[in-house]
Amino acid sequence: TQHLRCHLGCRLFPNGTARSFYEVTLNRTAFLSFHVPNATWERRWPGELPVAAFAEAQLMKYPITTQDLQYFLNTTCVSLLQAQRASTGRVSGRSRAPLVLGLILGSLALLGMALGIFLCTGGSC
């Protein structure tokens, strides 16, 4: 059994700056992360793992998707937190926007497809 987890979001600091992130773990080990400033996926797996390189390459084949993810994390996510701060005077740790759920499910489907293609074409972990 493999456990794939995605963690994404943004944080708004009291001084007005923000930090956005998207991290993927496989069996509780860092697997991939999304480098938001330049919209690229980066391997985080310790050592060489062909499936990590394959997943990174497959995800980078879709520049529109990575640009949309970058826009969401830098703009939409931060705007949601700013609006929440303006209406409540504080920022909650999590935004429950439906768009976040859609991105998570879409990314999981995309990563699952990439892993499935890799394993079905003769790759091994």
C-alpha positions as CSV (number, residue, x, y, z in Angstrom):
1,T,0.0,0.0,0.0
2,Q,1.3,3.4,-1.0
3,H,0.2,6.6,0.9
4,L,0.3,9.7,-1.2
5,R,-0.6,13.0,0.5
6,C,-0.8,16.5,-0.8
7,H,-0.5,19.6,1.4
8,L,-1.2,23.0,-0.2
9,G,-2.1,26.4,0.9
10,C,-0.8,29.9,1.7
11,R,0.0,31.8,4.8
12,L,-0.5,35.5,5.4
13,F,1.9,37.0,7.9
14,P,1.1,40.0,10.1
15,N,3.4,42.3,8.1
16,G,1.3,41.6,4.9
17,T,3.7,39.2,3.2
18,A,2.5,35.8,2.1
19,R,4.0,32.3,1.6
20,S,2.4,29.7,-0.6
21,F,3.2,26.1,-0.8
22,Y,2.3,22.7,-2.4
23,E,4.0,19.6,-1.1
24,V,3.5,15.9,-1.9
25,T,4.6,13.1,0.3
26,L,4.8,9.4,-0.5
27,N,4.7,7.1,2.5
28,R,5.4,10.1,4.8
29,T,8.6,11.0,2.9
30,A,8.9,14.2,1.0
31,F,8.3,13.3,-2.7
32,L,7.6,16.4,-4.8
33,S,7.1,20.1,-4.1
34,F,5.8,22.9,-6.2
35,H,8.2,25.9,-6.4
36,V,5.7,28.7,-6.5
37,P,7.9,31.6,-7.7
38,N,8.9,30.0,-11.0
39,A,6.0,27.4,-11.3
40,T,8.1,24.3,-11.4
41,W,7.9,20.9,-9.7
42,E,10.9,19.7,-7.8
43,R,11.9,16.2,-6.6
44,R,12.3,15.9,-2.8
45,W,12.8,12.2,-2.6
46,P,16.1,11.4,-0.9
47,G,18.4,9.6,-3.3
48,E,17.5,8.5,-6.8
49,L,14.0,7.1,-7.4
50,P,12.9,6.7,-11.1
51,V,9.3,7.2,-10.2
52,A,10.0,10.6,-8.7
53,A,11.9,11.7,-11.8
54,F,9.1,10.4,-14.0
55,A,6.4,12.1,-11.9
56,E,8.3,15.4,-12.0
57,A,8.7,15.2,-15.8
58,Q,5.1,14.3,-16.4
59,L,3.8,17.2,-14.2
60,M,6.1,19.7,-16.0
61,K,4.6,18.7,-19.4
62,Y,1.5,20.8,-18.6
63,P,2.7,24.5,-18.4
64,I,-0.9,25.8,-18.4
65,T,-1.7,23.7,-15.3
66,T,1.4,24.8,-13.4
67,Q,0.8,28.4,-14.3
68,D,-2.8,28.1,-13.1
69,L,-1.6,26.5,-9.8
70,Q,0.9,29.3,-9.4
71,Y,-1.8,31.9,-9.9
72,F,-4.1,30.2,-7.5
73,L,-1.4,29.9,-4.8
74,N,-0.1,33.4,-5.2
75,T,-3.3,35.3,-5.9
76,T,-6.5,33.5,-5.1
77,C,-5.4,31.8,-1.9
78,V,-3.8,35.0,-0.6
79,S,-6.9,37.1,-1.6
80,L,-9.1,34.6,0.3
81,L,-7.0,35.1,3.4
82,Q,-6.9,38.8,3.0
83,A,-10.7,39.0,2.7
84,Q,-11.1,36.7,5.7
85,R,-8.7,39.0,7.7
86,A,-10.7,42.1,6.6
87,S,-14.0,40.6,7.7
88,T,-13.0,38.9,10.9
89,G,-9.9,40.9,11.9
90,R,-7.8,37.7,12.0
91,V,-6.7,34.9,9.7
92,S,-7.8,31.3,10.2
93,G,-5.2,28.6,9.7
94,R,-7.2,27.1,6.8
95,S,-9.3,28.2,3.9
96,R,-12.0,25.8,3.0
97,A,-12.6,27.1,-0.5
98,P,-14.0,24.4,-2.9
99,L,-11.3,25.4,-5.4
100,V,-8.6,24.0,-3.0
101,L,-10.4,20.7,-2.9
102,G,-10.7,20.7,-6.7
103,L,-6.9,21.3,-7.1
104,I,-6.0,18.6,-4.7
105,L,-8.2,16.0,-6.4
106,G,-7.0,17.1,-9.8
107,S,-3.4,16.9,-8.8
108,L,-3.9,13.5,-7.2
109,A,-5.5,12.2,-10.4
110,L,-2.7,13.6,-12.5
111,L,0.0,12.2,-10.3
112,G,-1.8,8.8,-10.1
113,M,-2.1,8.7,-13.9
114,A,1.6,9.5,-14.3
115,L,2.6,6.8,-11.8
116,G,0.2,4.3,-13.5
117,I,1.7,5.0,-16.9
118,F,5.2,4.6,-15.5
119,L,4.4,1.3,-13.8
120,C,2.4,0.0,-16.8
121,T,5.2,0.7,-19.2
122,G,7.8,-1.4,-17.4
123,G,9.1,0.9,-14.7
124,S,9.7,-0.5,-11.3
125,C,10.0,1.3,-7.9
